[in-house]
Amino acid sequence: METIGAFVSPAAVGYYYVGSLIIAILIDIQTTVIQSVSLTTFAKIQDDRLAFRRVFYKFASLSSAASVFSFASLTILAPVV
């Protein structure tokens, strides 16, 4: 943020900081939820490599879809937020 502060006003740095904080909170919430669910699921099927791979790819695709949806929603709501 120090680099940005050299080129823009303090108010702009404040807006940048708040925007970064909103994104960080969104990422933290998604990561916590996905991690808690996936850890127990992966622990149950850790010995079955085929099932583990299938569930891993399913979790990856679901978490990607959830991220795209949440960040797209944040983009649409940005003027309001």
C-alpha positions in Angstrom: 0.0 0.0 0.0 3.0 2.3 0.5 3.6 2.2 -3.2 0.1 3.2 -4.0 0.2 6.0 -1.5 3.1 7.6 -3.4 1.0 8.1 -6.4 -2.6 8.8 -5.2 -4.3 10.8 -2.4 -4.8 9.4 1.2 -8.5 9.2 0.5 -7.8 6.9 -2.5 -5.6 4.7 -0.4 -8.4 4.4 2.1 -10.8 3.3 -0.5 -8.3 0.8 -1.8 -7.7 -0.5 1.7 -11.5 -1.0 2.3 -11.9 -2.7 -1.1 -9.0 -5.0 -0.3 -10.5 -5.8 3.1 -13.9 -6.7 1.6 -12.2 -9.1 -0.8 -10.1 -10.6 2.0 -13.1 -11.2 4.2 -15.0 -12.9 1.3 -12.0 -15.1 0.6 -11.6 -16.0 4.3 -15.3 -16.9 4.7 -15.2 -19.2 1.6 -12.0 -20.8 2.6 -13.2 -21.6 6.1 -16.4 -23.1 4.9 -14.8 -25.2 2.2 -12.0 -26.3 4.4 -14.2 -27.5 7.2 -16.4 -29.5 4.9 -13.7 -30.9 2.7 -11.4 -32.0 5.5 -13.9 -34.4 7.0 -14.9 -35.7 3.6 -11.4 -36.3 2.6 -10.6 -38.0 5.9 -13.4 -40.5 5.3 -12.2 -41.5 1.9 -8.5 -41.2 2.2 -7.8 -44.9 1.5 -9.8 -45.0 -1.7 -7.7 -43.2 -4.4 -10.4 -43.2 -7.1 -13.1 -41.8 -4.8 -10.6 -39.3 -3.4 -9.8 -38.1 -6.8 -13.4 -37.8 -7.8 -14.4 -35.9 -4.7 -11.4 -33.7 -5.0 -12.3 -32.6 -8.5 -15.9 -32.1 -7.4 -14.9 -29.9 -4.5 -12.6 -28.0 -6.8 -15.3 -27.3 -9.3 -17.9 -26.4 -6.6 -15.5 -24.1 -4.8 -14.6 -22.4 -8.2 -18.2 -22.0 -9.1 -19.0 -20.5 -5.6 -16.1 -18.1 -6.0 -17.1 -17.0 -9.4 -20.6 -16.4 -8.2 -19.6 -14.5 -5.1 -17.1 -12.3 -6.9 -19.5 -11.6 -9.8 -22.2 -10.7 -7.2 -19.7 -8.3 -5.5 -18.8 -6.8 -8.9 -22.5 -6.2 -9.7 -23.1 -4.7 -6.2 -19.9 -2.6 -6.2 -21.7 0.7 -6.8 -24.0 0.0 -3.8 -21.3 -1.3 -1.5 
